[in-house]
Amino acid sequence: MFRMNTICPRNNIKLCEKPAKITRFIILTAASLLMPGCVRRIQVHTNTYLDSKVISNGFVKNKTFAVFGDSFVDGVRQNDVLATKELVGKIKVMLEASGFEVTENSMADYFLLFNYGCQSHTYTYNALRYIPGQTYTSNATFINQYGYYGQCNKTTTGSGSYTYVPEQRIVYYKFLSFYIYDGAGWEKVIQDQKASSSHVWFGTASGIDEYADLRSFLDFLLVAMFRVFGSSGTIDIGIYENDGSVKLLRDAVKGNEINLLGLK
């Protein structure tokens, strides 16, 4: 069992959940990967917390956000500047679609710090396999139409059987985390100082599949994140490939509406 201990470089905040919970999530999700289907569906686990004294009813529409982020692979911080910028652009699309705005740091009502990444994991499962029956060869004596005796080899195959055999499969645990602070405390966050008093909301969205690609998977995590944005609780959400919000993000990329926005 792997232990993911990714740390937010600016706040020293752990991004992972307890390994036991992650392992159970891997087993359940990995089983669903073996099921056939016409449209790809990703099961996303979300976990959110809020400061009820500040945003008891969620974020007020038309509020502004400043956005920054980092990426991690197997717990190691990456220097994926372009990929992170693209994700900033996608977050902007989702914020605006949800009734919010993105603006410069000093003007923002809230500061949104996000982390994202993936962790590979190998697990063993029992696969059903067909075992062919054994083949036997024996000598047989025969008499042909002319009365002559002869011999030939006779081959017989026994009935087969089914059994379970252990096989290994690699899956990738992928996550996206949001840390949202009151805009007045963003300077402290940038300077790596404690800003817990201004921390108003935290959310994480995670999922598993068998592909190392993180770029397209982030669309599912991002859509799920905004389904619970500003709320508090734990919920599993199924996001389909043809979901309207997923299509919105991908159309924005194709249309060059997301042109490395943010992180100036």
Secondary structure as the mmCIF struct_conf table of DSSP 4:
data_model
#
loop_
_struct_conf.conf_type_id
_struct_conf.id
_struct_conf.beg_label_comp_id
_struct_conf.beg_label_asym_id
_struct_conf.beg_label_seq_id
_struct_conf.end_label_comp_id
_struct_conf.end_label_asym_id
_struct_conf.end_label_seq_id
STRN STRN1 ILE A 7 ILE A 7
TURN_TY1_P TURN_TY1_P1 PRO A 9 ASN A 11
STRN STRN2 LYS A 14 LYS A 14
HELX_RH_AL_P HELX_RH_AL_P1 PRO A 19 LEU A 33
TURN_TY1_P TURN_TY1_P2 LEU A 34 LEU A 34
BEND BEND1 MET A 35 MET A 35
BEND BEND2 CYS A 38 VAL A 39
STRN STRN3 ARG A 41 LEU A 50
HELX_RH_AL_P HELX_RH_AL_P2 SER A 52 ILE A 55
TURN_TY1_P TURN_TY1_P3 SER A 56 ASN A 57
HELX_LH_PP_P HELX_LH_PP_P1 PHE A 59 VAL A 60
TURN_TY1_P TURN_TY1_P4 LYS A 61 ASN A 62
STRN STRN4 THR A 64 VAL A 73
TURN_TY1_P TURN_TY1_P5 ASP A 74 GLY A 75
STRN STRN5 VAL A 76 GLN A 78
HELX_RH_AL_P HELX_RH_AL_P3 VAL A 81 ALA A 97
TURN_TY1_P TURN_TY1_P6 SER A 98 GLY A 99
STRN STRN6 GLU A 101 VAL A 102
HELX_RH_3T_P HELX_RH_3T_P1 ASN A 105 MET A 107
BEND BEND3 ASP A 109 ASP A 109
STRN STRN7 TYR A 110 ILE A 131
HELX_LH_PP_P HELX_LH_PP_P2 PRO A 132 GLN A 134
STRN STRN8 THR A 135 ILE A 143
TURN_TY1_P TURN_TY1_P7 GLN A 145 TYR A 146
BEND BEND4 GLY A 147 GLY A 147
STRN STRN9 TYR A 149 THR A 157
STRN STRN10 SER A 161 ASP A 182
HELX_RH_3T_P HELX_RH_3T_P2 GLY A 183 GLY A 185
HELX_RH_AL_P HELX_RH_AL_P4 TRP A 186 ILE A 190
TURN_TY1_P TURN_TY1_P8 GLN A 191 ASP A 192
HELX_RH_3T_P HELX_RH_3T_P3 SER A 196 SER A 198
STRN STRN11 HIS A 199 ASP A 209
BEND BEND5 GLU A 210 GLU A 210
TURN_TY1_P TURN_TY1_P9 ARG A 215 SER A 216
HELX_RH_AL_P HELX_RH_AL_P5 PHE A 217 ARG A 227
BEND BEND6 VAL A 228 VAL A 228
TURN_TY1_P TURN_TY1_P10 PHE A 229 GLY A 230
STRN STRN12 GLY A 233 TYR A 240
TURN_TY1_P TURN_TY1_P11 GLU A 241 ASN A 242
HELX_RH_AL_P HELX_RH_AL_P6 GLY A 244 LYS A 254
TURN_TY1_P TURN_TY1_P12 GLY A 255 ASN A 256
BEND BEND7 ASN A 259 LEU A 260
BEND BEND8 GLY A 262 GLY A 262
#
